Amino acid sequence: MPSAKFKAYLNLHLIVFIWGFTAVLGALIQVKDASLVWYRMLSAGIFLLLYLLFSGKKILLPLRAASNLVFVGLLIAIHWVFFFRAINISNVSVTLAMFSAGAFLASVLEPLFYKRKMLWYEVLFGLVIIAGLFMIMNVEVRYIDGALCALFSVFVGVVFTLFNGKLIQKHDPAVITLYEFFAGTFFVSLYLLYEGAFTPMFFKVSLHDWMLILLLSSVCTAYAFTASVNVMKKLTPYTVMLTTNLEPVYGIVLAYFIIGQGERMSLSFYVGASVIIVTVILNGVIKNYSNRKSV
């Protein structure tokens, strides 16, 4: 029988594959930036609330715990606003290329956050991941604004992943996600109110967009995000961030078939994808060997 950690690792890969749809859906949906984040987080929060009510799980948390989740919800909202903004002002490829920095940032920040020694191979693998993804996507100077937005987005993403790595030890993953999504919706609402975005046109969403938003908020957000928090019971934030670097590979392949980009993948794509996959496998092998050796 596969170990619980191995099952969690396989589940994480399924989640990352689902996340590969996110950038594609963001490009297909006409609702953009903060407005899309508002619809996404509100819809996902409603899905989770219905699930929790139906399952009879306890929702109310102590004030201190709830306040921590509200703060993380703010970080998630900022992360997604800049993520979709980066897609709109550059493209899917440039945005996902910047996410290669996630593993490197996690290798530096996780030891500080959890007060453990920095492992040399984590830093090395993080740098290799960056090299692999830049083989896939050559970031051009004209996309610098989008690249910077994406880089800030992934930095915030690493920070809230580290917070969730601690919170999952105390609370149910679905409850954590519920608080974070509704908190994120609240903060995005404040921003949209400040911008004067809540006009009649804001709520005129086409049926096509509604279908894609519901797919984005249910499968790619409510399920995938809750499941990703849950796997952190067994996996470290660094391993989660490193494996998440397969998202650009999945996303670009899905974009090729779904959006219908009429171009073949370049040789650099296959070389870069191979580098990423081998690095992720090596990380899992070394982590597994280290855990067995320490037992």
Residue pairs with C-beta under 8 A, 6 or more apart in sequence:
2 10
4 234
5 234
5 235
5 288
5 291
8 231
8 233
8 234
8 235
9 231
9 234
9 235
9 239
9 243
9 284
11 227
11 231
12 228
12 231
12 235
12 239
12 240
12 243
13 243
13 246
15 224
15 227
15 228
15 231
16 243
16 244
16 246
16 247
16 250
17 246
17 250
18 219
18 220
18 223
18 224
19 220
19 224
19 244
19 247
19 250
19 251
20 247
20 249
20 250
20 251
20 253
20 254
21 215
21 216
21 219
21 220
21 251
21 254
22 216
22 220
22 247
22 251
23 87
23 92
23 95
23 96
23 251
23 255
24 92
24 251
24 254
24 255
24 258
24 259
25 212
25 215
25 216
25 220
26 36
26 83
26 84
26 87
26 92
26 216
27 87
27 91
27 92
27 255
27 259
28 212
28 258
28 259
29 36
29 209
29 212
29 213
29 216
30 206
30 209
31 39
31 205
31 209
31 213
32 84
32 88
33 81
33 84
33 85
33 88
34 81
34 188
34 191
34 192
34 195
34 197
35 192
35 197
35 202
36 84
36 213
37 77
37 80
37 81
37 84
37 184
37 188
38 185
38 188
38 189
38 192
39 205
39 213
39 217
40 80
40 213
40 216
40 217
40 221
41 76
41 77
41 80
41 181
41 182
41 184
41 185
41 188
41 217
41 221
42 181
42 182
42 185
42 217
43 213
43 214
43 217
43 218
43 221
44 177
44 181
44 217
44 218
44 221
44 222
44 225
45 178
45 181
45 182
45 185
45 222
47 217
47 218
47 222
48 174
48 177
48 178
48 181
48 222
48 226
49 59
49 178
51 174
51 222
52 59
52 174
52 175
52 178
53 59
57 172
57 174
57 175
58 172
58 175
59 175
59 178
61 69
61 171
61 175
61 179
65 167
65 170
65 171
66 179
68 163
68 167
69 167
69 171
69 176
69 179
69 180
69 183
70 179
70 180
70 183
71 163
71 183
72 160
72 163
72 164
72 167
72 180
72 183
73 179
73 180
73 181
73 182
73 183
73 184
73 186
73 187
74 183
74 184
74 187
75 156
75 159
75 160
75 163
76 160
76 180
76 181
76 184
77 183
77 184
77 185
77 187
77 188
78 153
78 156
79 153
79 154
79 156
79 157
79 160
80 153
80 184
81 188
81 191
82 149
82 150
82 152
82 153
82 156
83 95
83 149
83 150
83 153
85 146
85 149
86 94
86 95
86 98
86 146
86 147
86 149
86 150
86 153
87 95
87 146
88 146
89 145
89 146
89 149
90 143
90 145
90 146
90 147
90 149
90 150
91 143
91 146
92 251
92 252
92 255
93 136
93 137
93 248
93 252
94 137
94 139
94 140
94 143
94 146
94 147
94 150
95 146
95 149
95 150
96 133
96 137
96 150
96 247
96 248
96 251
96 252
97 133
97 134
97 136
97 137
97 139
97 147
97 150
97 248
98 139
98 147
98 150
98 151
98 153
98 154
99 133
99 150
99 154
99 244
99 245
99 247
99 248
100 129
100 130
100 132
100 133
100 134
100 245
100 248
101 130
101 151
101 154
101 155
102 154
102 157
102 158
102 241
102 242
102 244
102 245
103 122
103 125
103 126
103 129
103 130
103 238
103 241
103 242
103 244
103 245
104 123
104 126
104 127
104 129
104 130
105 126
105 154
105 155
105 158
105 241
106 122
106 126
106 158
106 161
106 162
106 237
106 238
106 241
106 242
107 118
107 119
107 122
107 123
107 125
107 126
107 238
108 118
108 123
108 126
109 158
109 159
109 162
110 116
110 122
110 162
110 236
110 237
110 238
111 117
111 118
111 119
113 162
113 237
114 162
114 165
121 283
121 286
122 238
122 283
125 242
125 279
125 282
125 283
126 242
128 275
128 279
129 242
129 245
129 275
129 276
129 279
131 275
132 271
132 272
132 273
132 274
132 275
132 276
132 279
133 245
133 248
133 272
133 276
134 272
135 268
135 269
135 271
135 272
135 275
136 248
136 249
136 252
136 268
136 269
136 272
136 273
137 248
137 252
137 272
138 268
139 147
158 237
158 241
161 232
161 237
161 240
161 241
162 237
164 176
164 229
164 232
164 237
165 232
165 236
165 237
165 240
167 176
167 229
168 176
168 229
168 230
168 232
168 233
169 233
173 226
173 227
173 229
173 230
174 226
176 226
176 229
177 222
177 225
177 226
177 229
181 221
181 222
192 198
192 202
205 213
228 240
231 240
232 240
236 287
239 283
239 284
239 287
242 279
242 280
242 283
243 280
243 283
245 276
245 280
246 276
246 277
246 280
249 273
249 276
249 277
252 265
252 269
255 261
256 263
256 265
